[in-house]
Amino acid sequence: GTDKGVIVPVIRNCDQINFAAIEQAIEGYAKKAREGLLAISDLQGAGFTITNGGVYGSLLSTPILVPPQCGILGMH
């Protein structure tokens, strides 16, 4: 989340990297988001999304599937 809203960058090839590399990618995207440096290509091409609206006080929400995603896991 940023001051301007929630964004969902795409971590690519996460089936081929370890957990530490996924954490590093998340940290890198968070920094880019805070600095307003995310590119459109950072947000395109997701296959599956994990979202947690509970960190914003949400008890119930409906994640929106954006093609070409095949699914979203919404945690609250």
N, CA, C, O and CB atoms as a CASP TS submission, in Angstrom:
PFRMAT TS
TARGET T0000
AUTHOR 0000-0000-0000
METHOD Language model
MODEL 1
PARENT N/A
ATOM      1  N   GLY     1       0.818  -1.187   0.000  1.00  0.00           N
ATOM      2  CA  GLY     1       0.000   0.000   0.000  1.00  0.00           C
ATOM      3  C   GLY     1       0.864   1.254   0.000  1.00  0.00           C
ATOM      4  O   GLY     1       1.954   1.282   0.572  1.00  0.00           O
ATOM      5  N   THR     2       0.359   2.272  -0.646  1.00  0.00           N
ATOM      6  CA  THR     2       1.048   3.559  -0.690  1.00  0.00           C
ATOM      7  C   THR     2       0.066   4.648  -0.266  1.00  0.00           C
ATOM      8  O   THR     2      -1.109   4.379  -0.016  1.00  0.00           O
ATOM      9  CB  THR     2       1.624   3.846  -2.117  1.00  0.00           C
ATOM     10  N   ASP     3       0.561   5.868  -0.190  1.00  0.00           N
ATOM     11  CA  ASP     3      -0.325   6.986   0.138  1.00  0.00           C
ATOM     12  C   ASP     3      -1.406   7.177  -0.921  1.00  0.00           C
ATOM     13  O   ASP     3      -2.461   7.744  -0.636  1.00  0.00           O
ATOM     14  CB  ASP     3       0.481   8.270   0.290  1.00  0.00           C
ATOM     15  N   LYS     4      -1.149   6.709  -2.134  1.00  0.00           N
ATOM     16  CA  LYS     4      -2.099   6.865  -3.234  1.00  0.00           C
ATOM     17  C   LYS     4      -3.003   5.655  -3.420  1.00  0.00           C
ATOM     18  O   LYS     4      -3.888   5.680  -4.275  1.00  0.00           O
ATOM     19  CB  LYS     4      -1.358   7.133  -4.512  1.00  0.00           C
ATOM     20  N   GLY     5      -2.801   4.600  -2.644  1.00  0.00           N
ATOM     21  CA  GLY     5      -3.638   3.416  -2.747  1.00  0.00           C
ATOM     22  C   GLY     5      -2.822   2.140  -2.789  1.00  0.00           C
ATOM     23  O   GLY     5      -1.603   2.146  -2.617  1.00  0.00           O
ATOM     24  N   VAL     6      -3.527   1.052  -3.021  1.00  0.00           N
ATOM     25  CA  VAL     6      -2.903  -0.273  -3.060  1.00  0.00           C
ATOM     26  C   VAL     6      -2.534  -0.613  -4.500  1.00  0.00           C
ATOM     27  O   VAL     6      -3.320  -0.394  -5.421  1.00  0.00           O
ATOM     28  CB  VAL     6      -3.853  -1.358  -2.466  1.00  0.00           C
ATOM     29  N   ILE     7      -1.353  -1.139  -4.680  1.00  0.00           N
ATOM     30  CA  ILE     7      -0.911  -1.598  -5.991  1.00  0.00           C
ATOM     31  C   ILE     7      -0.404  -3.026  -5.860  1.00  0.00           C
ATOM     32  O   ILE     7      -0.018  -3.465  -4.777  1.00  0.00           O
ATOM     33  CB  ILE     7       0.192  -0.665  -6.576  1.00  0.00           C
ATOM     34  N   VAL     8      -0.411  -3.740  -6.971  1.00  0.00           N
ATOM     35  CA  VAL     8      -0.013  -5.143  -6.937  1.00  0.00           C
ATOM     36  C   VAL     8       1.018  -5.414  -8.028  1.00  0.00           C
ATOM     37  O   VAL     8       0.655  -5.786  -9.144  1.00  0.00           O
ATOM     38  CB  VAL     8      -1.242  -6.067  -7.107  1.00  0.00           C
ATOM     39  N   PRO     9       2.299  -5.232  -7.715  1.00  0.00           N
ATOM     40  CA  PRO     9       3.321  -5.572  -8.704  1.00  0.00           C
ATOM     41  C   PRO     9       3.450  -7.082  -8.853  1.00  0.00           C
ATOM     42  O   PRO     9       3.013  -7.842  -7.988  1.00  0.00           O
ATOM     43  CB  PRO     9       4.673  -4.964  -8.311  1.00  0.00           C
ATOM     44  N   VAL    10       4.047  -7.503  -9.948  1.00  0.00           N
ATOM     45  CA  VAL    10       4.141  -8.922 -10.293  1.00  0.00           C
ATOM     46  C   VAL    10       5.556  -9.425 -10.023  1.00  0.00           C
ATOM     47  O   VAL    10       6.526  -8.882 -10.552  1.00  0.00           O
ATOM     48  CB  VAL    10       3.753  -9.158 -11.778  1.00  0.00           C
ATOM     49  N   ILE    11       5.667 -10.465  -9.198  1.00  0.00           N
ATOM     50  CA  ILE    11       6.953 -11.130  -8.990  1.00  0.00           C
ATOM     51  C   ILE    11       7.013 -12.258 -10.010  1.00  0.00           C
ATOM     52  O   ILE    11       6.232 -13.207  -9.950  1.00  0.00           O
ATOM     53  CB  ILE    11       7.118 -11.671  -7.498  1.00  0.00           C
ATOM     54  N   ARG    12       7.933 -12.145 -10.931  1.00  0.00           N
ATOM     55  CA  ARG    12       8.031 -13.095 -12.036  1.00  0.00           C
ATOM     56  C   ARG    12       8.889 -14.308 -11.677  1.00  0.00           C
ATOM     57  O   ARG    12       9.840 -14.217 -10.901  1.00  0.00           O
ATOM     58  CB  ARG    12       8.602 -12.405 -13.263  1.00  0.00           C
ATOM     59  N   ASN    13       8.522 -15.436 -12.266  1.00  0.00           N
ATOM     60  CA  ASN    13       9.262 -16.695 -12.116  1.00  0.00           C
ATOM     61  C   ASN    13       9.435 -17.113 -10.663  1.00  0.00           C
ATOM     62  O   ASN    13      10.461 -17.693 -10.306  1.00  0.00           O
ATOM     63  CB  ASN    13      10.617 -16.572 -12.763  1.00  0.00           C
ATOM     64  N   CYS    14       8.446 -16.828  -9.819  1.00  0.00           N
ATOM     65  CA  CYS    14       8.598 -17.154  -8.405  1.00  0.00           C
ATOM     66  C   CYS    14       8.597 -18.663  -8.154  1.00  0.00           C
ATOM     67  O   CYS    14       8.933 -19.104  -7.055  1.00  0.00           O
ATOM     68  CB  CYS    14       7.489 -16.501  -7.604  1.00  0.00           C
ATOM     69  N   ASP    15       8.227 -19.449  -9.150  1.00  0.00           N
ATOM     70  CA  ASP    15       8.328 -20.894  -9.008  1.00  0.00           C
ATOM     71  C   ASP    15       9.769 -21.373  -9.186  1.00  0.00           C
ATOM     72  O   ASP    15      10.078 -22.535  -8.919  1.00  0.00           O
ATOM     73  CB  ASP    15       7.416 -21.584 -10.016  1.00  0.00           C
ATOM     74  N   GLN    16      10.641 -20.483  -9.635  1.00  0.00           N
ATOM     75  CA  GLN    16      12.026 -20.863  -9.903  1.00  0.00           C
ATOM     76  C   GLN    16      13.014 -20.197  -8.949  1.00  0.00           C
ATOM     77  O   GLN    16      14.221 -20.401  -9.078  1.00  0.00           O
ATOM     78  CB  GLN    16      12.385 -20.514 -11.328  1.00  0.00           C
ATOM     79  N   ILE    17      12.523 -19.404  -7.992  1.00  0.00           N
ATOM     80  CA  ILE    17      13.416 -18.728  -7.053  1.00  0.00           C
ATOM     81  C   ILE    17      13.066 -19.139  -5.630  1.00  0.00           C
ATOM     82  O   ILE    17      11.982 -19.665  -5.376  1.00  0.00           O
ATOM     83  CB  ILE    17      13.328 -17.190  -7.214  1.00  0.00           C
ATOM     84  N   ASN    18      13.988 -18.898  -4.704  1.00  0.00           N
ATOM     85  CA  ASN    18      13.741 -19.292  -3.318  1.00  0.00           C
ATOM     86  C   ASN    18      12.981 -18.203  -2.565  1.00  0.00           C
ATOM     87  O   ASN    18      12.743 -17.113  -3.085  1.00  0.00           O
ATOM     88  CB  ASN    18      15.064 -19.599  -2.605  1.00  0.00           C
ATOM     89  N   PHE    19      12.609 -18.527  -1.335  1.00  0.00           N
ATOM     90  CA  PHE    19      11.795 -17.613  -0.532  1.00  0.00           C
ATOM     91  C   PHE    19      12.526 -16.296  -0.271  1.00  0.00           C
ATOM     92  O   PHE    19      11.905 -15.233  -0.279  1.00  0.00           O
ATOM     93  CB  PHE    19      11.416 -18.272   0.798  1.00  0.00           C
ATOM     94  N   ALA    20      13.826 -16.358  -0.042  1.00  0.00           N
ATOM     95  CA  ALA    20      14.596 -15.136   0.211  1.00  0.00           C
ATOM     96  C   ALA    20      14.560 -14.205  -1.003  1.00  0.00           C
ATOM     97  O   ALA    20      14.464 -12.988  -0.847  1.00  0.00           O
ATOM     98  CB  ALA    20      16.056 -15.484   0.567  1.00  0.00           C
ATOM     99  N   ALA    21      14.634 -14.766  -2.200  1.00  0.00           N
ATOM    100  CA  ALA    21      14.579 -13.948  -3.418  1.00  0.00           C
ATOM    101  C   ALA    21      13.194 -13.333  -3.599  1.00  0.00           C
ATOM    102  O   ALA    21      13.078 -12.210  -4.092  1.00  0.00           O
ATOM    103  CB  ALA    21      14.946 -14.793  -4.654  1.00  0.00           C
ATOM    104  N   ILE    22      12.154 -14.044  -3.211  1.00  0.00           N
ATOM    105  CA  ILE    22      10.801 -13.490  -3.272  1.00  0.00           C
ATOM    106  C   ILE    22      10.684 -12.315  -2.301  1.00  0.00           C
ATOM    107  O   ILE    22      10.118 -11.277  -2.643  1.00  0.00           O
ATOM    108  CB  ILE    22       9.740 -14.582  -2.943  1.00  0.00           C
ATOM    109  N   GLU    23      11.222 -12.482  -1.085  1.00  0.00           N
ATOM    110  CA  GLU    23      11.215 -11.394  -0.101  1.00  0.00           C
ATOM    111  C   GLU    23      11.972 -10.178  -0.626  1.00  0.00           C
ATOM    112  O   GLU    23      11.526  -9.046  -0.439  1.00  0.00           O
ATOM    113  CB  GLU    23      11.832 -11.866   1.226  1.00  0.00           C
ATOM    114  N   GLN    24      13.103 -10.397  -1.274  1.00  0.00           N
ATOM    115  CA  GLN    24      13.886  -9.299  -1.830  1.00  0.00           C
ATOM    116  C   GLN    24      13.114  -8.580  -2.931  1.00  0.00           C
ATOM    117  O   GLN    24      13.165  -7.354  -3.035  1.00  0.00           O
ATOM    118  CB  GLN    24      15.220  -9.816  -2.374  1.00  0.00           C
ATOM    119  N   ALA    25      12.396  -9.349  -3.754  1.00  0.00           N
ATOM    120  CA  ALA    25      11.590  -8.746  -4.815  1.00  0.00           C
ATOM    121  C   ALA    25      10.469  -7.894  -4.222  1.00  0.00           C
ATOM    122  O   ALA    25      10.196  -6.797  -4.709  1.00  0.00           O
ATOM    123  CB  ALA    25      11.003  -9.836  -5.730  1.00  0.00           C
ATOM    124  N   ILE    26       9.826  -8.396  -3.175  1.00  0.00           N
ATOM    125  CA  ILE    26       8.765  -7.630  -2.513  1.00  0.00           C
ATOM    126  C   ILE    26       9.332  -6.332  -1.950  1.00  0.00           C
ATOM    127  O   ILE    26       8.738  -5.266  -2.118  1.00  0.00           O
ATOM    128  CB  ILE    26       8.105  -8.463  -1.385  1.00  0.00           C
ATOM    129  N   GLU    27      10.473  -6.419  -1.286  1.00  0.00           N
ATOM    130  CA  GLU    27      11.110  -5.235  -0.718  1.00  0.00           C
ATOM    131  C   GLU    27      11.473  -4.225  -1.808  1.00  0.00           C
ATOM    132  O   GLU    27      11.277  -3.022  -1.633  1.00  0.00           O
ATOM    133  CB  GLU    27      12.361  -5.632   0.069  1.00  0.00           C
ATOM    134  N   GLY    28      11.999  -4.710  -2.923  1.00  0.00           N
ATOM    135  CA  GLY    28      12.356  -3.828  -4.031  1.00  0.00           C
ATOM    136  C   GLY    28      11.148  -3.125  -4.624  1.00  0.00           C
ATOM    137  O   GLY    28      11.197  -1.929  -4.912  1.00  0.00           O
ATOM    138  N   TYR    29      10.052  -3.878  -4.810  1.00  0.00           N
ATOM    139  CA  TYR    29       8.827  -3.273  -5.339  1.00  0.00           C
ATOM    140  C   TYR    29       8.231  -2.272  -4.355  1.00  0.00           C
ATOM    141  O   TYR    29       7.710  -1.235  -4.767  1.00  0.00           O
ATOM    142  CB  TYR    29       7.799  -4.355  -5.667  1.00  0.00           C
ATOM    143  N   ALA    30       8.302  -2.571  -3.058  1.00  0.00           N
ATOM    144  CA  ALA    30       7.773  -1.637  -2.054  1.00  0.00           C
ATOM    145  C   ALA    30       8.535  -0.317  -2.117  1.00  0.00           C
ATOM    146  O   ALA    30       7.933   0.754  -2.046  1.00  0.00           O
ATOM    147  CB  ALA    30       7.867  -2.247  -0.628  1.00  0.00           C
ATOM    148  N   LYS    31       9.840  -0.390  -2.248  1.00  0.00           N
ATOM    149  CA  LYS    31      10.645   0.831  -2.345  1.00  0.00           C
ATOM    150  C   LYS    31      10.287   1.609  -3.611  1.00  0.00           C
ATOM    151  O   LYS    31      10.105   2.826  -3.564  1.00  0.00           O
ATOM    152  CB  LYS    31      12.154   0.490  -2.335  1.00  0.00           C
ATOM    153  N   LYS    32      10.185   0.902  -4.749  1.00  0.00           N
ATOM    154  CA  LYS    32       9.818   1.570  -5.998  1.00  0.00           C
ATOM    155  C   LYS    32       8.440   2.221  -5.887  1.00  0.00           C
ATOM    156  O   LYS    32       8.230   3.327  -6.385  1.00  0.00           O
ATOM    157  CB  LYS    32       9.838   0.572  -7.165  1.00  0.00           C
ATOM    158  N   ALA    33       7.497   1.528  -5.228  1.00  0.00           N
ATOM    159  CA  ALA    33       6.137   2.066  -5.081  1.00  0.00           C
ATOM    160  C   ALA    33       6.133   3.333  -4.235  1.00  0.00           C
ATOM    161  O   ALA    33       5.484   4.318  -4.592  1.00  0.00           O
ATOM    162  CB  ALA    33       5.211   1.017  -4.452  1.00  0.00           C
ATOM    163  N   ARG    34       6.855   3.313  -3.116  1.00  0.00           N
ATOM    164  CA  ARG    34       6.907   4.495  -2.247  1.00  0.00           C
ATOM    165  C   ARG    34       7.534   5.689  -2.958  1.00  0.00           C
ATOM    166  O   ARG    34       7.169   6.836  -2.702  1.00  0.00           O
ATOM    167  CB  ARG    34       7.692   4.181  -0.975  1.00  0.00           C
ATOM    168  N   GLU    35       8.483   5.410  -3.856  1.00  0.00           N
ATOM    169  CA  GLU    35       9.175   6.478  -4.578  1.00  0.00           C
ATOM    170  C   GLU    35       8.480   6.861  -5.883  1.00  0.00           C
ATOM    171  O   GLU    35       8.923   7.764  -6.592  1.00  0.00           O
ATOM    172  CB  GLU    35      10.594   6.058  -4.870  1.00  0.00           C
ATOM    173  N   GLY    36       7.369   6.153  -6.194  1.00  0.00           N
ATOM    174  CA  GLY    36       6.624   6.449  -7.412  1.00  0.00           C
ATOM    175  C   GLY    36       7.354   6.028  -8.678  1.00  0.00           C
ATOM    176  O   GLY    36       7.182   6.652  -9.726  1.00  0.00           O
ATOM    177  N   LEU    37       8.159   4.988  -8.599  1.00  0.00           N
ATOM    178  CA  LEU    37       8.990   4.565  -9.724  1.00  0.00           C
ATOM    179  C   LEU    37       8.537   3.274 -10.400  1.00  0.00           C
ATOM    180  O   LEU    37       9.244   2.750 -11.261  1.00  0.00           O
ATOM    181  CB  LEU    37      10.387   4.399  -9.261  1.00  0.00           C
ATOM    182  N   LEU    38       7.372   2.755 -10.023  1.00  0.00           N
ATOM    183  CA  LEU    38       6.888   1.532 -10.671  1.00  0.00           C
ATOM    184  C   LEU    38       6.519   1.808 -12.118  1.00  0.00           C
ATOM    185  O   LEU    38       5.927   2.839 -12.438  1.00  0.00           O
ATOM    186  CB  LEU    38       5.678   0.956  -9.916  1.00  0.00           C
ATOM    187  N   ALA    39       6.874   0.879 -12.981  1.00  0.00           N
ATOM    188  CA  ALA    39       6.513   0.972 -14.399  1.00  0.00           C
ATOM    189  C   ALA    39       5.266   0.125 -14.646  1.00  0.00           C
ATOM    190  O   ALA    39       4.953  -0.772 -13.863  1.00  0.00           O
ATOM    191  CB  ALA    39       7.696   0.503 -15.316  1.00  0.00           C
ATOM    192  N   ILE    40       4.569   0.409 -15.717  1.00  0.00           N
ATOM    193  CA  ILE    40       3.392  -0.386 -16.094  1.00  0.00           C
ATOM    194  C   ILE    40       3.775  -1.851 -16.212  1.00  0.00           C
ATOM    195  O   ILE    40       2.998  -2.723 -15.823  1.00  0.00           O
ATOM    196  CB  ILE    40       2.784   0.119 -17.427  1.00  0.00           C
ATOM    197  N   SER    41       4.957  -2.138 -16.741  1.00  0.00           N
ATOM    198  CA  SER    41       5.396  -3.533 -16.905  1.00  0.00           C
ATOM    199  C   SER    41       5.556  -4.238 -15.558  1.00  0.00           C
ATOM    200  O   SER    41       5.504  -5.467 -15.506  1.00  0.00           O
ATOM    201  CB  SER    41       6.721  -3.584 -17.675  1.00  0.00           C
ATOM    202  N   ASP    42       5.749  -3.488 -14.464  1.00  0.00           N
ATOM    203  CA  ASP    42       5.843  -4.091 -13.126  1.00  0.00           C
ATOM    204  C   ASP    42       4.483  -4.583 -12.635  1.00  0.00           C
ATOM    205  O   ASP    42       4.415  -5.362 -11.684  1.00  0.00           O
ATOM    206  CB  ASP    42       6.421  -3.081 -12.128  1.00  0.00           C
ATOM    207  N   LEU    43       3.408  -4.138 -13.268  1.00  0.00           N
ATOM    208  CA  LEU    43       2.057  -4.448 -12.812  1.00  0.00           C
ATOM    209  C   LEU    43       1.311  -5.395 -13.745  1.00  0.00           C
ATOM    210  O   LEU    43       0.182  -5.783 -13.446  1.00  0.00           O
ATOM    211  CB  LEU    43       1.272  -3.178 -12.660  1.00  0.00           C
ATOM    212  N   GLN    44       1.913  -5.774 -14.861  1.00  0.00           N
ATOM    213  CA  GLN    44       1.216  -6.581 -15.866  1.00  0.00           C
ATOM    214  C   GLN    44       1.685  -8.029 -15.859  1.00  0.00           C
ATOM    215  O   GLN    44       2.835  -8.325 -15.534  1.00  0.00           O
ATOM    216  CB  GLN    44       1.419  -5.984 -17.251  1.00  0.00           C
ATOM    217  N   GLY    45       0.768  -8.929 -16.224  1.00  0.00           N
ATOM    218  CA  GLY    45       1.115 -10.318 -16.469  1.00  0.00           C
ATOM    219  C   GLY    45       1.025 -11.255 -15.289  1.00  0.00           C
ATOM    220  O   GLY    45       1.668 -12.304 -15.296  1.00  0.00           O
ATOM    221  N   ALA    46       0.248 -10.915 -14.275  1.00  0.00           N
ATOM    222  CA  ALA    46       0.129 -11.797 -13.111  1.00  0.00           C
ATOM    223  C   ALA    46      -0.604 -13.080 -13.465  1.00  0.00           C
ATOM    224  O   ALA    46      -1.531 -13.069 -14.275  1.00  0.00           O
ATOM    225  CB  ALA    46      -0.595 -11.083 -11.971  1.00  0.00           C
ATOM    226  N   GLY    47      -0.193 -14.175 -12.863  1.00  0.00           N
ATOM    227  CA  GLY    47      -0.881 -15.445 -13.027  1.00  0.00           C
ATOM    228  C   GLY    47      -1.784 -15.743 -11.836  1.00  0.00           C
ATOM    229  O   GLY    47      -2.877 -16.286 -11.993  1.00  0.00           O
ATOM    230  N   PHE    48      -1.312 -15.380 -10.636  1.00  0.00           N
ATOM    231  CA  PHE    48      -2.058 -15.637  -9.402  1.00  0.00           C
ATOM    232  C   PHE    48      -1.712 -14.540  -8.411  1.00  0.00           C
ATOM    233  O   PHE    48      -0.551 -14.141  -8.310  1.00  0.00           O
ATOM    234  CB  PHE    48      -1.730 -17.057  -8.813  1.00  0.00           C
ATOM    235  N   THR    49      -2.700 -14.047  -7.678  1.00  0.00           N
ATOM    236  CA  THR    49      -2.487 -12.964  -6.724  1.00  0.00           C
ATOM    237  C   THR    49      -2.868 -13.413  -5.326  1.00  0.00           C
ATOM    238  O   THR    49      -3.861 -14.115  -5.135  1.00  0.00           O
ATOM    239  CB  THR    49      -3.292 -11.722  -7.123  1.00  0.00           C
ATOM    240  N   ILE    50      -2.070 -13.000  -4.349  1.00  0.00           N
ATOM    241  CA  ILE    50      -2.415 -13.176  -2.941  1.00  0.00           C
ATOM    242  C   ILE    50      -2.607 -11.778  -2.376  1.00  0.00           C
ATOM    243  O   ILE    50      -1.718 -10.934  -2.487  1.00  0.00           O
ATOM    244  CB  ILE    50      -1.303 -13.988  -2.146  1.00  0.00           C
ATOM    245  N   THR    51      -3.761 -11.529  -1.773  1.00  0.00           N
ATOM    246  CA  THR    51      -4.066 -10.201  -1.246  1.00  0.00           C
ATOM    247  C   THR    51      -4.549 -10.302   0.193  1.00  0.00           C
ATOM    248  O   THR    51      -5.145 -11.303   0.589  1.00  0.00           O
ATOM    249  CB  THR    51      -5.124  -9.500  -2.117  1.00  0.00           C
ATOM    250  N   ASN    52      -4.286  -9.257   0.973  1.00  0.00           N
ATOM    251  CA  ASN    52      -4.709  -9.231   2.370  1.00  0.00           C
ATOM    252  C   ASN    52      -5.298  -7.869   2.691  1.00  0.00           C
ATOM    253  O   ASN    52      -4.576  -6.947   3.072  1.00  0.00           O
ATOM    254  CB  ASN    52      -3.528  -9.552   3.317  1.00  0.00           C
ATOM    255  N   GLY    53      -6.597  -7.744   2.539  1.00  0.00           N
ATOM    256  CA  GLY    53      -7.279  -6.494   2.855  1.00  0.00           C
ATOM    257  C   GLY    53      -7.405  -6.249   4.343  1.00  0.00           C
ATOM    258  O   GLY    53      -7.732  -5.138   4.759  1.00  0.00           O
ATOM    259  N   GLY    54      -7.153  -7.259   5.151  1.00  0.00           N
ATOM    260  CA  GLY    54      -7.276  -7.132   6.597  1.00  0.00           C
ATOM    261  C   GLY    54      -6.324  -6.129   7.201  1.00  0.00           C
ATOM    262  O   GLY    54      -6.617  -5.560   8.253  1.00  0.00           O
ATOM    263  N   VAL    55      -5.189  -5.896   6.563  1.00  0.00           N
ATOM    264  CA  VAL    55      -4.232  -4.926   7.104  1.00  0.00           C
ATOM    265  C   VAL    55      -4.770  -3.504   7.016  1.00  0.00           C
ATOM    266  O   VAL    55      -4.231  -2.594   7.647  1.00  0.00           O
ATOM    267  CB  VAL    55      -2.899  -5.024   6.361  1.00  0.00           C
ATOM    268  N   TYR    56      -5.832  -3.309   6.235  1.00  0.00           N
ATOM    269  CA  TYR    56      -6.467  -1.995   6.107  1.00  0.00           C
ATOM    270  C   TYR    56      -7.783  -1.937   6.870  1.00  0.00           C
ATOM    271  O   TYR    56      -8.558  -0.997   6.694  1.00  0.00           O
ATOM    272  CB  TYR    56      -6.705  -1.659   4.636  1.00  0.00           C
ATOM    273  N   GLY    57      -8.047  -2.933   7.717  1.00  0.00           N
ATOM    274  CA  GLY    57      -9.251  -2.942   8.519  1.00  0.00           C
ATOM    275  C   GLY    57     -10.444  -3.602   7.853  1.00  0.00           C
ATOM    276  O   GLY    57     -11.546  -3.585   8.400  1.00  0.00           O
ATOM    277  N   SER    58     -10.238  -4.185   6.676  1.00  0.00           N
ATOM    278  CA  SER    58     -11.323  -4.823   5.951  1.00  0.00           C
ATOM    279  C   SER    58     -11.679  -6.161   6.594  1.00  0.00           C
ATOM    280  O   SER    58     -10.803  -6.966   6.909  1.00  0.00           O
ATOM    281  CB  SER    58     -10.943  -5.018   4.478  1.00  0.00           C
ATOM    282  N   LEU    59     -12.963  -6.382   6.779  1.00  0.00           N
ATOM    283  CA  LEU    59     -13.434  -7.675   7.259  1.00  0.00           C
ATOM    284  C   LEU    59     -14.001  -8.508   6.121  1.00  0.00           C
ATOM    285  O   LEU    59     -14.067  -9.734   6.211  1.00  0.00           O
ATOM    286  CB  LEU    59     -14.486  -7.488   8.345  1.00  0.00           C
ATOM    287  N   LEU    60     -14.407  -7.841   5.057  1.00  0.00           N
ATOM    288  CA  LEU    60     -14.985  -8.523   3.914  1.00  0.00           C
ATOM    289  C   LEU    60     -14.776  -7.655   2.682  1.00  0.00           C
ATOM    290  O   LEU    60     -15.098  -6.467   2.685  1.00  0.00           O
ATOM    291  CB  LEU    60     -16.494  -8.826   4.140  1.00  0.00           C
ATOM    292  N   SER    61     -14.244  -8.247   1.649  1.00  0.00           N
ATOM    293  CA  SER    61     -14.081  -7.535   0.387  1.00  0.00           C
ATOM    294  C   SER    61     -14.079  -8.551  -0.741  1.00  0.00           C
ATOM    295  O   SER    61     -14.024  -9.757  -0.500  1.00  0.00           O
ATOM    296  CB  SER    61     -12.774  -6.686   0.377  1.00  0.00           C
ATOM    297  N   THR    62     -14.138  -8.073  -1.944  1.00  0.00           N
ATOM    298  CA  THR    62     -14.151  -8.946  -3.109  1.00  0.00           C
ATOM    299  C   THR    62     -12.963  -8.612  -3.999  1.00  0.00           C
ATOM    300  O   THR    62     -12.976  -7.601  -4.701  1.00  0.00           O
ATOM    301  CB  THR    62     -15.481  -8.808  -3.892  1.00  0.00           C
ATOM    302  N   PRO    63     -11.924  -9.466  -3.973  1.00  0.00           N
ATOM    303  CA  PRO    63     -10.804  -9.239  -4.886  1.00  0.00           C
ATOM    304  C   PRO    63     -11.289  -9.359  -6.330  1.00  0.00           C
ATOM    305  O   PRO    63     -12.150 -10.183  -6.638  1.00  0.00           O
ATOM    306  CB  PRO    63      -9.649 -10.246  -4.611  1.00  0.00           C
ATOM    307  N   ILE    64     -10.735  -8.540  -7.201  1.00  0.00           N
ATOM    308  CA  ILE    64     -11.151  -8.521  -8.602  1.00  0.00           C
ATOM    309  C   ILE    64     -10.106  -9.214  -9.456  1.00  0.00           C
ATOM    310  O   ILE    64      -8.938  -8.826  -9.455  1.00  0.00           O
ATOM    311  CB  ILE    64     -11.379  -7.075  -9.093  1.00  0.00           C
ATOM    312  N   LEU    65     -10.517 -10.218 -10.171  1.00  0.00           N
ATOM    313  CA  LEU    65      -9.639 -10.968 -11.059  1.00  0.00           C
ATOM    314  C   LEU    65      -9.376 -10.139 -12.317  1.00  0.00           C
ATOM    315  O   LEU    65     -10.310  -9.707 -12.992  1.00  0.00           O
ATOM    316  CB  LEU    65     -10.262 -12.348 -11.422  1.00  0.00           C
ATOM    317  N   VAL    66      -8.102  -9.923 -12.623  1.00  0.00           N
ATOM    318  CA  VAL    66      -7.711  -9.154 -13.797  1.00  0.00           C
ATOM    319  C   VAL    66      -6.986 -10.084 -14.764  1.00  0.00           C
ATOM    320  O   VAL    66      -5.895 -10.560 -14.453  1.00  0.00           O
ATOM    321  CB  VAL    66      -6.812  -7.940 -13.404  1.00  0.00           C
ATOM    322  N   PRO    67      -7.576 -10.353 -15.942  1.00  0.00           N
ATOM    323  CA  PRO    67      -6.920 -11.242 -16.895  1.00  0.00           C
ATOM    324  C   PRO    67      -5.507 -10.769 -17.210  1.00  0.00           C
ATOM    325  O   PRO    67      -5.299  -9.563 -17.350  1.00  0.00           O
ATOM    326  CB  PRO    67      -7.737 -11.340 -18.179  1.00  0.00           C
ATOM    327  N   PRO    68      -4.544 -11.646 -17.327  1.00  0.00           N
ATOM    328  CA  PRO    68      -4.625 -13.087 -17.511  1.00  0.00           C
ATOM    329  C   PRO    68      -4.538 -13.896 -16.227  1.00  0.00           C
ATOM    330  O   PRO    68      -4.206 -15.080 -16.281  1.00  0.00           O
ATOM    331  CB  PRO    68      -3.553 -13.521 -18.421  1.00  0.00           C
ATOM    332  N   GLN    69      -4.829 -13.290 -15.055  1.00  0.00           N
ATOM    333  CA  GLN    69      -4.775 -14.040 -13.806  1.00  0.00           C
ATOM    334  C   GLN    69      -5.729 -15.221 -13.843  1.00  0.00           C
ATOM    335  O   GLN    69      -6.805 -15.160 -14.438  1.00  0.00           O
ATOM    336  CB  GLN    69      -5.104 -13.135 -12.623  1.00  0.00           C
ATOM    337  N   CYS    70      -5.303 -16.309 -13.187  1.00  0.00           N
ATOM    338  CA  CYS    70      -6.185 -17.471 -13.118  1.00  0.00           C
ATOM    339  C   CYS    70      -6.862 -17.566 -11.750  1.00  0.00           C
ATOM    340  O   CYS    70      -7.800 -18.344 -11.576  1.00  0.00           O
ATOM    341  CB  CYS    70      -5.398 -18.757 -13.410  1.00  0.00           C
ATOM    342  N   GLY    71      -6.387 -16.770 -10.769  1.00  0.00           N
ATOM    343  CA  GLY    71      -7.007 -16.824  -9.459  1.00  0.00           C
ATOM    344  C   GLY    71      -6.445 -15.803  -8.493  1.00  0.00           C
ATOM    345  O   GLY    71      -5.362 -15.253  -8.699  1.00  0.00           O
ATOM    346  N   ILE    72      -7.206 -15.557  -7.427  1.00  0.00           N
ATOM    347  CA  ILE    72      -6.790 -14.659  -6.346  1.00  0.00           C
ATOM    348  C   ILE    72      -7.124 -15.333  -5.027  1.00  0.00           C
ATOM    349  O   ILE    72      -8.226 -15.851  -4.847  1.00  0.00           O
ATOM    350  CB  ILE    72      -7.486 -13.254  -6.458  1.00  0.00           C
ATOM    351  N   LEU    73      -6.166 -15.322  -4.103  1.00  0.00           N
ATOM    352  CA  LEU    73      -6.411 -15.787  -2.750  1.00  0.00           C
ATOM    353  C   LEU    73      -6.561 -14.550  -1.882  1.00  0.00           C
ATOM    354  O   LEU    73      -5.586 -13.837  -1.646  1.00  0.00           O
ATOM    355  CB  LEU    73      -5.258 -16.725  -2.235  1.00  0.00           C
ATOM    356  N   GLY    74      -7.775 -14.287  -1.404  1.00  0.00           N
ATOM    357  CA  GLY    74      -8.035 -13.109  -0.582  1.00  0.00           C
ATOM    358  C   GLY    74      -8.009 -13.486   0.889  1.00  0.00           C
ATOM    359  O   GLY    74      -8.838 -14.273   1.345  1.00  0.00           O
ATOM    360  N   MET    75      -7.074 -12.937   1.625  1.00  0.00           N
ATOM    361  CA  MET    75      -6.944 -13.193   3.067  1.00  0.00           C
ATOM    362  C   MET    75      -7.461 -11.976   3.803  1.00  0.00           C
ATOM    363  O   MET    75      -7.213 -10.848   3.376  1.00  0.00           O
ATOM    364  CB  MET    75      -5.459 -13.506   3.473  1.00  0.00           C
ATOM    365  N   HIS    76      -8.177 -12.177   4.902  1.00  0.00           N
ATOM    366  CA  HIS    76      -8.694 -11.040   5.670  1.00  0.00           C
ATOM    367  C   HIS    76      -8.463 -11.334   7.122  1.00  0.00           C
ATOM    368  O   HIS    76      -8.813 -10.523   7.980  1.00  0.00           O
ATOM    369  CB  HIS    76     -10.206 -10.775   5.386  1.00  0.00           C
TER
END
